Amino acid sequence: MTTSSSPLPLLLLTGYTLVDYSFDDFPLPDNVHPIWKKIPAIKRAFAANPAAEWVLWLDLDVILMTASLPLSTHLLAPSVLQQKLLPSFPILGSSTRITPAAPNATAVDLIFACDWSGVNAGVMLLRRSAWTEMLLDLWMDPLLIAQDWPAREQEALVHLLDKHDSIWDHVGVVSQRDLNANAFEDEKAGWHEGDLLVHFAGCWVNGECEAHWEEFWRRRSPVPVRYLQGVREWA
């Protein structure tokens, strides 16, 4: 669904600055799928915005449905995150990983939600930290990129989580509706009025992507004027 000239959208959470990079900014060998370029894009976003504490990565098949929802009170405030981290949650696709019975929000540097296939790297929050720098470096290891994984960078992330305690110990998993709601009518995973975003992963199975996109684009909440007047950066 993407080409070498497709943009890579990220939101930087220092007043929600939008940063948009082109795939062409991150050269990789011709045989490497462009989706791997999300990793150097995140690294560049951190480097270019030293005041940003968190980066929210969004794949291109995501619509922010409730633009007025503050991410601090929705998820990132430590007391809020502590309540929303899923305890004793098995990670589908991992052979061993179950989230702690008593998660510790202060130790979390990577936040994502799982879906029907397990870990979903299409929407994720990364905290600025030495751990995150290490993860992004490891995630781009040529040996991982060379693997014949159908889900590419997503399966590489699952591998790292599965095999390395030092990586797994910094992960927080939240519900789909908190960070990765889908377009299907589902009480636990489907988008509901007031949820942050909708992610169209899997819409191609029944050829429903365009219809879903048009429906939810019409239903999204308008961006408040005060946000439209804020800082915007296009890199």
Protein Blocks (a to p, Z undefined) as FASTA:
>chain_A
ZZfkbccdddddehpaacdddfklmccdfklcfklmmmmmmmmmmmmmmmbmbdcdddfk
bccfblmlcfklmmmpmklmmmmpcghiacehiakbccdfbdcfklpcbdcdddfkopaf
kbccddddfklmmmmmmmmgmklmmpccfklmmmmmmmmmmmmmklmmmcccddfklmmc
cfbdcfklmccehiabdcfehklmnopmmmmmmmmmmmpccddfklmmmccddZZ
